[in-house]
Amino acid sequence: MATRVAVAGASGYAGGELVRLLATHPSFTLGALTAATSAGQPLAAAHPHLAALGSLTFQDTTPGALAEADLVFLALPHGESAALASQLPQGLPVVDLGADFRLSDAAAWERYYGGAHAGTWVYGLPELPGARERIAGATRVANPGCYPTAVALGLAPLLGAGLVEPADVVVVAASGTTGAGRAPRPDLLASEVMGSMSAYKAGGAHQHTPEMEQTLSAAAGEPVTLSFTPTLAPMPRGILATCTARLAPGATTETLRDAMHSAYAHEPFIRLLPPGAWPRTSAVQGSNAVHLQVAADEHAGRAVVLVVEDNIGKGAAGQAVQNANLMLGLDETAGLSAVGVAP
């Protein structure tokens, strides 16, 4: 018997990617697809690539419509999930793609997002140590942010193995424009973005900073201090994260690669590239894959980790489906692919 799933916020980029993945999932059938300002409009009006789904329309975002499903995805703007989740039945499985339940530190939430902290759900990054068991036993899961997914996967194995120092971590990452959401903004116009790269929310202001520090600190077993500079790249989707940290004594490229191999050799979606091959965003587009490369810069005394993912795939919708599979006891890879679309 198919599992009925609903998506709140289905008109956005992450919501549309969720619908695309769910429509071909072997165990899921689509339930309510809700969108606040698009209620009553056809699904294909917002997502022309989903025209094959026929006459599906967006509904009003109400607890009643969502509660008819067996599992609910919340693909809403940050700060909007908590109120809606509180009105859903307690035992109904929910995956929240927003930030509302990711942070354990209420002060960090208030500083970076504002308003009252709603609480903390199980953190849904399956490849972290012990995470699968926690996700499988949960009814409420907080899907990680796109940047934090790339950064955690790139640095957690090295911190956990004591190969890099936790006090000096620097990340510079480029994201496609879908990471900024679908609301119209002058700085996201094609004429502003094409042929240009720009930084934004630099100097420790980006809201993903405490989430990254939280995850990396758990991996290291001690506090991690991170400097994060996000940049906007002239592409629709994808993330390239350049992560560096000071090498611990004795760490080499070989020991760094050994730690990555130990962490990910049996992971279906994570691939450590051969020596000398550097990740490119086009290779993971449209997939749930993450490609990594690592090297020891002996001149600077730093580990360098390059990570690519599709920001609305493994960075959002794909990871949400991966979490839902685990929560429902399904094959973790069901409905997902590690094969990208190119060119």
N, C-alpha and C positions, 0 to 999 in steps of 0.2 A: 504494500500500500504506500502510495507516494506521500511525502511530507509536504504539507502546505506551508509556504513561507511568504511573509509580507515584507515590503520595503517601505519605510517612511523616508521621504526625501528622494523619491525615485526620479525626479526631474533633473537632479544635479549630475555632475560628471561621475562621481563615485556611485551614485544611485543607478545611473544608466549602465555603468559597467557591471554592477551587481545583477541587474535584470538580464543583461546579455549572458552572463555566466550561469545564472539560475535557470534560464530558459532551456538550456541544453544539459542540465545536470541530470544524471540518471535516476536520482531518488527524490527530486524536488518538483513540485508543481507551484506555479505562481498564484498567490493570493492577492490581497489588496496591495496596490501600488499607489502610495499617497504623495501628494504635493500641495503645499499650502496655496500658492497663487495659481497653480495650473489645474486645479480640480475641475473635472468635466472635459478637459482637453484630451485628445488622443495621445497615446504614448509616442507615436511616431512624429508628432508635432515637435516634441523636444528632442527625440532621438530618431532621426530618419533611418539610421542603420538598423533599427529594430522594427522596420515596417512589416517584416515577415510574421510578427506576432499578432497581426490582424487588428481587431477592433478594441484592443485593451485601452482603457482610459484611466487617467489619474483620478483618485478619490480624495475627499477631504481627509486630513490627518486627524483621525479621532481614535481614542483608545478602543472603542467598540469595533471599528473596522479592523484594527490590527489584532485584537484579541481573538479573532476567529481563526487565526493561523496557528500552526504548531511551533513556529519559530519566527522571530521578528528581527529584522535588521533596521537599525536606526542610522540613516545617512544624513544627519541634520547638521546645521552649523553648530560650532562649539557653544555650549551653554544652553542648548535647547532640548537635549535628550533627557535630562534629569526629571523635568516636570512630567514629560510624557511617560517615561519608564515607571514612575511612581504610581501611575494609574493603570498599569497593566497587571494581569494576574501574577501572583508571586511565583508560581511554578512555571510560568511561560518562559522558555529560553529566549534570551535577547543578546544580540551582538551589537554593541554601540561603536560606530565608526568615528564618532566625535571624541572630544577630549574629556568629557564630563567626569568620567570615572577612572582615568588613567593614573592620576597622581595620588600618592599617599599623604603628601604634605599639604595641609589646608592653607598654610601661609603661602606656599608656592602657587597654588591655584589662585588665590586672591590677588597676588602680585601680578601674575601674567595674564589672567583671564578676567578677574573681577567677579564680584558677587560671592555668594556663599558656596562653600565646597560641598558637593553632593555625596561624597563618599568614594570608596575605592572598590572596584570590581577586580576579578581575576584578570591579569594582564595577558593578552592573547598573542604572544610571540612564540609559537610552538617549538622553535629550534633552540630556545634557551634551556639550560639544564633544569629538569623537573617540570617544565611548563606544560608538557602534554598531559601529564597526569592531573594537574590542577585544572586545565581547560576541560578535560573529559568529565571531571566531576562537578563542573559549574553549570549554573543556569543563567548566569549573567557574566558576560565577558567584555572587557574593554579592548577594542582593536587598537593596536599601536598607531602612532602617527607615521607618516611616510618617511620623513627624515630620521626619526628615531629607529625605525626598522632597519634602515641601511646602516646607521652608525652602530647600533647594538650588534648586528650580525658581523660587522667588520672588526670591532674592538673587543667584544666580550670574551672570545677565546684567548686573546693575548693577555688581557687583564687577569682572567681566571688562572692562567698558567704562570703569572708573575713575570712575564717577558717584557712588559712596559710599565712605566711609572704612572700612577694614577693622578699625580698632581699637575701634570702638564700635557693635557690633551687638547688638540686643536683640530677643528673640522671646518672645511670650506666645502660647501655642497651647492650644486646647480640643479634646479628643478624646472620642469616644463610648466607651462602656463596653467594647465589644469589644476595644479596644486593650489592656485589662488581662488578656486571656485568658479562658479558660472555667473555670478552677479556682474553686470557691466561696469567697467571702470576705465577711465581714460588711459591709465598707464598700461592696460592690458590690450589696447587696440593693436591690431596687426601692424599698423604703420609705426607704432611706438616700440614694438617688440622685435620685429624682423630686423636682422642685421645688427642687433645690439644685445649686450649683456649688462646687467645692473645688479648691484647688491641692494638688499633691503633688510630692515630690522637687524642691522649689525650692532656690534657693541654690547652683546648680551641681552638684546631686547626681544629676541624671537621666543615665542611661547613654547616651542619644543625643547628649549634648553633644560628646564628642570626634569622633563621626562627622560631625556638622554642621560642626564647625570644620575637620575634615580636607577635606571636600568644598569648603567655601567658600574655604579657603586655596588649594586647587588652582586655583579659578576666579580668585582675586585675584592669584595669583602671589606672595603674601606671607602671613605668618601673620594669621589672623583671630581676634579675641577675641570670644566670644559669651556673652551672659547669657541663659539659657533658663528660663522658668517654664511648666511644663505644668499644665493644669487639666483636671478631669473634668467633662464636660457631661452633662446628663440626656437622653441620646439613645443609641441602640444603636451607630450607626456614623457616621463622619464626622470630619473635622478642619477647623478654622478656625485658620489661623496668621496672627498679626499680627506682621509683621517690620519693624523700623525700623533705620535706620542713618544716621549723619550725612552730610549731602550734601557732595559735593566742590564746590569753587568753580565757579559757572556752571551747575550742574545745575538743571534745571527739570522740571516735570511732563512737558513735551513731550519733553525728551531722555530721561527715564526711560521713557516710553512707546515712543519710537523704539527703545531698546535691547531692550525686551521684544518688540516687533514683529519686530525683526531676528532674535531668537533663536527665536521660536515661530510665525511666520506660516505655516510649512508643516508644523507638527507636527500629527499627527492627533488627539492627545488633549489638547493644551494650548490654552486659549482665553483671550486677553486681552480682557476685557469692554470695552464701549464706555465712554467717559468718563461718570462719574456713576452707573454701575451697579456695585453692590457684591456680591461673591460670597456665596452662601448654600449651606450644606452640603446642603440638600435637593435642589439642582439637579444634584448629581453622584452622588447615592446609587445604588448598584447598577451603577455604570459605572467605566470606567478613565479618566475625564476629570479634568482639573484646570482650575479657573477662577481667574483672577488679576485683580487691579486694583492700580494703582500711582498714587501722587500724591506731589508734593513739598509737605511742610508747611513753607512758607517762614517762618512765625512761629517754629517750633522749630528750623529748619535741618535737618530730617530727611526722608529718604525713607520712605514708608509703603507696604508691600506687603501686600495681603490675599490669602491663598491658601486654596482649599478643595479637598478630595479626599475620597473614600471611603477610610477608613483600612484596610479590608480588601480594597479594590479596587486602585486605583493605589498605595495604601500597602502592599500585600502581595500578594494572589493575582493581581490583574490584571497588575501589573507583572511578576510571576514568569512568567506566560504570555507576556507581551510579550518577555521575555528569552529564553524557550524558543523562541519563533518565530524570533528572530534567530539563535540558536545553531544551529538546524536549517535555516536558509536559507529559511524560510517567509515569507509576507506578515506583516509585523510586527503588523498589526491583526487577524489571523485569530483568531476566537473572542472578540473583544473589541468593546466599544461605547463611544462617547463620549457616548451618550444616557442620561441619568439616568432614574430612576423617581420619579414624583411624582403625587399628594401622598404 
